[in-house]
């Protein structure tokens, strides 16, 4: 079968190659691929920054934002032939640690988890793939054109869950949210904020085009000024940080409101900055503030993400996908273009 592959940690090794059909041991559900989302993680793997192939293979099948239709599924499972399906990215470690043993493999304590298309197991970037029934989510058939957005939606579904859990320390009724970054993660995080009835604000550098329109259609306010100025103006109760940009992170930590909750979802590159950590610490302590990092998702978040997509406007979701590129033209999908929000590879 054809598959999008890399030689892990070797720059510019991306290619469509013939790979063995997925083995039954890889999962009891056989899936025909429909679409595969391309994200920053995939770009970094293509750049050779990280990635690990399965044992016994010198190439890794790329891709973790999946969408397909079921070909075969075991009797008694929740799946049947023709169902729309998305595979879970992270798998619990084999020991397992306490978190993995309790179904919270996104919070793995020992780092021995595996991840489809990233760490030690093949991804979903092949014409067919397999997944275990207990590690997959069925989507409503009406989401066929946008279901590939489920995986990034799970990331912010978990982030919002973190907000709820931290807020439950005491009385907490947030009225506003600031999402920093208007990529797919940020826009989907804003979507959830709108679905919760909050006053939604989104900060991004892009001043014109699709991103501002998508935010305004959610009823939100779009900002392009400096993060510290936006913080002072908006005074958000919740911040979902999706850029990983150090100056933005510095601004949201330095100017947060009392009892404010910051969830960090962006990944930063090492960068030395002048930062008054003492002042931030003082404010966090005296104001009962909270800052939490959040990454990946478990089954609970996939189910929550599926509900978010089902309740969203399909036209709005479709416009998040700015380019659909056939697998044969994979190189085009990895060439960043002005106006890109989400780029998706398609399978025939």
C-alpha positions in Angstrom: 0.0 0.0 0.0 1.1 3.6 -0.5 2.0 5.6 2.6 3.5 8.9 3.5 6.8 8.1 5.2 10.0 9.6 6.6 13.3 8.3 7.8 13.1 9.5 11.4 15.4 12.3 12.4 16.7 12.6 8.8 15.8 16.0 7.2 14.0 16.0 3.9 13.3 12.3 3.8 9.6 12.7 3.2 8.2 10.4 0.5 5.3 8.3 -0.6 6.5 4.7 -0.4 5.2 1.2 -0.7 4.7 -0.2 2.8 3.4 -3.6 4.0 -0.3 -3.8 4.6 -1.2 -3.1 8.3 -0.8 -6.3 10.4 -3.8 -7.6 12.5 -1.7 -7.1 15.6 -1.8 -3.4 15.0 -5.5 -3.3 15.7 -8.8 -5.2 15.3 -10.4 -2.5 13.1 -9.3 -2.1 9.5 -9.8 1.4 8.1 -9.8 2.9 4.6 -8.2 6.3 4.8 -10.1 9.4 3.7 -8.0 12.3 4.9 -5.0 13.2 7.0 -4.4 16.6 8.6 -1.0 18.2 8.4 0.2 20.1 11.5 3.3 21.7 13.0 4.4 18.4 14.6 4.5 16.8 11.1 6.6 19.7 9.8 9.0 19.2 12.6 9.3 15.5 12.0 10.0 16.2 8.3 12.7 18.6 9.4 14.3 15.8 11.3 13.9 17.3 14.7 12.4 14.1 16.3 10.3 11.0 15.5 10.9 7.3 16.1 10.1 4.4 13.8 8.5 1.2 15.0 10.9 -1.6 16.0 12.2 -3.4 12.9 11.4 -0.6 10.5 13.7 2.1 9.2 10.8 4.3 8.1 7.9 5.8 10.0 4.5 6.3 8.4 3.6 9.9 9.2 0.3 11.3 10.3 -1.8 11.5 13.5 -4.8 13.6 12.4 -6.8 10.8 10.9 -10.1 10.2 9.2 -11.3 7.0 7.5 -14.1 4.6 7.0 -14.3 1.1 8.6 -13.6 -1.8 6.4 -13.7 -4.6 9.0 -14.5 -4.5 12.7 -14.9 -7.2 15.3 -18.4 -8.3 16.3 -19.6 -6.7 19.5 -17.6 -3.6 19.0 -19.1 -0.1 18.5 -18.0 -0.2 14.8 -19.4 -1.6 11.6 -18.3 -1.4 8.0 -18.8 2.0 6.5 -18.6 3.9 9.8 -16.7 7.1 9.9 -13.8 6.7 12.3 -10.8 8.5 13.9 -7.9 6.8 15.6 -6.5 7.9 18.9 -3.0 9.2 18.7 -1.3 8.3 22.0 -1.2 4.7 23.2 -0.6 3.7 26.9 2.8 2.5 27.8 3.2 -1.3 28.2 4.1 -1.4 31.9 1.7 0.6 32.5 2.2 3.6 34.8 -0.6 4.5 37.1 -2.0 7.1 34.8 -2.0 4.8 31.8 -3.6 2.0 33.8 -6.5 4.3 34.7 -7.1 5.3 31.0 -5.3 8.7 31.4 -2.5 7.8 28.9 -2.3 11.4 27.8 -0.8 12.1 31.3 1.7 9.2 31.1 4.2 9.4 34.0 7.1 7.4 32.7 7.3 8.6 29.1 7.0 5.1 27.7 3.8 5.8 25.8 3.8 5.5 22.0 2.2 7.8 19.4 0.9 7.1 16.0 3.0 8.8 13.4 5.3 10.3 16.0 6.8 7.8 18.4 7.4 4.2 17.7 4.2 3.2 16.0 3.1 3.9 12.4 0.8 6.8 11.8 -2.4 7.1 9.8 -0.9 8.4 6.6 -1.5 5.2 4.5 -4.2 4.0 2.2 -5.3 1.6 5.0 -4.5 1.5 8.7 -5.5 -0.4 11.7 -6.5 0.7 15.2 -7.9 -1.0 18.3 -11.6 -0.5 18.7 -11.1 0.8 22.3 -8.8 3.4 20.9 -11.0 4.9 18.2 -14.0 7.3 17.9 -17.0 7.0 15.7 -18.2 10.2 14.1 -21.6 11.2 12.8 -21.7 10.6 9.0 -22.5 14.3 8.5 -18.9 15.1 9.6 -17.3 13.3 6.6 -15.9 16.5 5.2 -14.6 17.9 8.5 -14.0 14.9 10.8 -10.3 15.2 10.2 -10.5 18.2 12.6 -11.3 15.9 15.5 -7.7 15.3 16.7 -6.9 19.0 17.0 -10.3 19.6 18.6 -9.4 17.0 21.3 -6.3 19.1 22.3 -8.5 22.1 23.2 -11.3 19.9 24.6 -8.7 18.7 27.1 -7.5 22.3 27.7 -11.0 23.4 28.5 -11.4 20.4 30.8 -8.3 21.6 32.6 -10.0 25.0 33.0 -13.0 23.4 34.6 -11.0 21.2 37.0 -8.9 24.1 38.2 -11.9 26.4 38.4 -13.6 23.8 40.7 -11.1 24.8 43.4 -13.8 27.3 44.4 -16.4 29.5 42.9 -15.5 30.3 39.3 -17.8 31.6 36.6 -15.7 32.9 33.7 -17.2 35.5 31.4 -14.3 35.9 28.9 -11.6 34.0 27.2 -8.5 35.1 25.3 -7.1 32.6 22.8 -3.6 33.5 21.6 -3.0 32.2 18.1 -5.5 31.7 15.3 -4.2 28.5 13.8 -6.5 25.4 13.9 -5.9 24.8 17.6 -6.6 28.4 18.5 -9.7 28.7 16.3 -11.1 25.4 17.6 -10.4 26.6 21.2 -12.3 29.8 20.4 -15.2 27.7 19.0 -15.5 25.9 22.3 -15.4 29.2 24.1 -18.3 30.5 21.9 -20.2 27.3 22.5 -19.9 27.9 26.2 -21.4 31.4 25.8 -18.2 33.3 26.7 -17.0 36.6 25.4 -14.4 35.3 23.0 -11.2 37.2 22.0 -8.5 35.9 19.7 -5.0 37.4 19.2 -3.0 36.7 16.1 -0.5 38.6 13.8 -2.6 38.0 10.6 -4.5 41.2 10.1 -6.7 40.4 7.1 -8.2 37.4 5.3 -10.0 34.3 6.6 -8.9 34.2 10.3 -10.5 37.5 11.4 -13.7 36.5 9.5 -13.9 33.1 11.2 -13.5 34.7 14.7 -16.1 37.3 14.0 -18.5 34.7 12.7 -18.2 33.1 16.2 -19.3 36.4 17.7 -15.7 37.0 18.9 -13.3 39.9 18.8 -10.1 39.7 16.8 -7.0 41.5 17.9 -3.6 42.1 16.2 -2.0 44.5 18.7 0.7 43.6 21.3 -0.3 40.8 23.7 0.3 43.0 26.8 -2.0 45.7 25.4 -4.7 43.1 24.7 -4.4 41.7 28.2 -4.9 45.1 29.8 -7.9 45.8 27.6 -9.7 42.5 27.7 -8.8 41.3 31.2 -9.8 37.7 30.3 -10.8 35.2 33.0 -9.4 32.3 30.9 -6.4 32.2 28.5 -5.8 29.4 26.0 -2.2 30.0 24.8 -1.7 28.3 21.4 1.3 30.1 19.9 4.3 28.9 22.0 5.7 32.4 21.3 7.8 33.4 24.4 6.8 37.1 24.3 3.1 36.2 24.2 3.5 33.8 27.1 5.4 36.4 29.1 2.7 39.0 28.5 -0.2 36.7 29.5 1.6 35.6 32.7 2.6 39.1 33.7 -0.8 40.7 33.2 -3.3 38.1 34.3 -6.3 38.9 36.4 -7.0 37.5 40.0 -8.0 33.8 39.9 -7.2 33.8 36.2 -6.4 30.5 34.6 -3.8 30.1 31.8 -3.6 26.9 29.8 -0.4 26.5 27.7 -0.9 24.4 24.6 1.8 25.8 22.3 5.4 24.4 22.2 8.2 27.0 22.6 11.7 26.9 21.2 14.5 27.6 23.7 14.8 31.4 24.1 16.5 33.5 26.7 14.4 36.6 27.8 14.5 39.1 30.5 11.6 38.1 32.8 10.6 39.1 36.3 9.7 35.7 37.7 9.4 37.1 41.2 6.7 39.5 40.1 4.8 36.7 38.3 5.2 34.4 41.3 3.9 37.2 43.6 0.8 37.8 41.5 0.1 34.1 41.1 0.2 33.5 44.8 -1.7 36.6 46.0 -4.3 36.3 43.2 -4.8 32.5 43.4 -3.8 32.3 39.8 -3.1 29.1 37.9 -0.9 28.1 34.9 -1.1 24.6 33.5 0.5 22.9 30.5 -1.7 20.6 28.5 -0.9 18.2 25.6 -2.5 15.3 23.8 -5.8 13.6 24.7 -7.5 10.4 25.9 -10.8 8.8 25.0 -12.8 11.3 27.1 -11.5 14.2 25.1 -12.1 12.5 21.8 -15.7 12.0 22.8 -16.0 15.6 23.9 -14.3 16.8 20.7 -16.8 14.8 18.6 -19.6 16.5 20.4 -18.0 19.9 19.7 -17.8 19.2 16.0 -21.4 17.8 15.8 -22.7 21.0 17.4 -20.7 23.4 15.3 -21.7 25.0 12.0 -20.4 22.6 9.2 -19.7 25.5 6.8 -17.6 27.2 9.4 -15.6 24.0 10.0 -15.2 23.4 6.3 -13.6 26.8 5.8 -10.9 25.9 8.4 -9.6 23.5 5.8 -8.1 25.9 3.4 -6.4 23.3 1.1 -7.1 19.7 0.3 -4.1 18.1 -1.4 -4.0 14.5 -3.0 -1.5 12.2 -1.5 0.4 12.1 -4.8 1.2 15.8 -4.4 2.3 15.5 -0.7 5.1 17.9 -1.2 2.6 20.7 -1.9 0.9 20.0 1.4 4.2 20.7 3.2 4.9 24.0 1.4 3.4 26.7 3.7 1.3 29.2 1.8 -0.2 32.5 2.8 -3.7 32.1 4.1 -3.2 28.5 5.2 -5.2 27.5 8.3 -5.5 23.7 8.0 -4.0 21.7 5.1 -5.3 18.2 4.6 -4.1 15.3 2.5 -6.7 13.2 0.7 -6.8 9.6 -0.3 -8.7 8.0 -3.2 
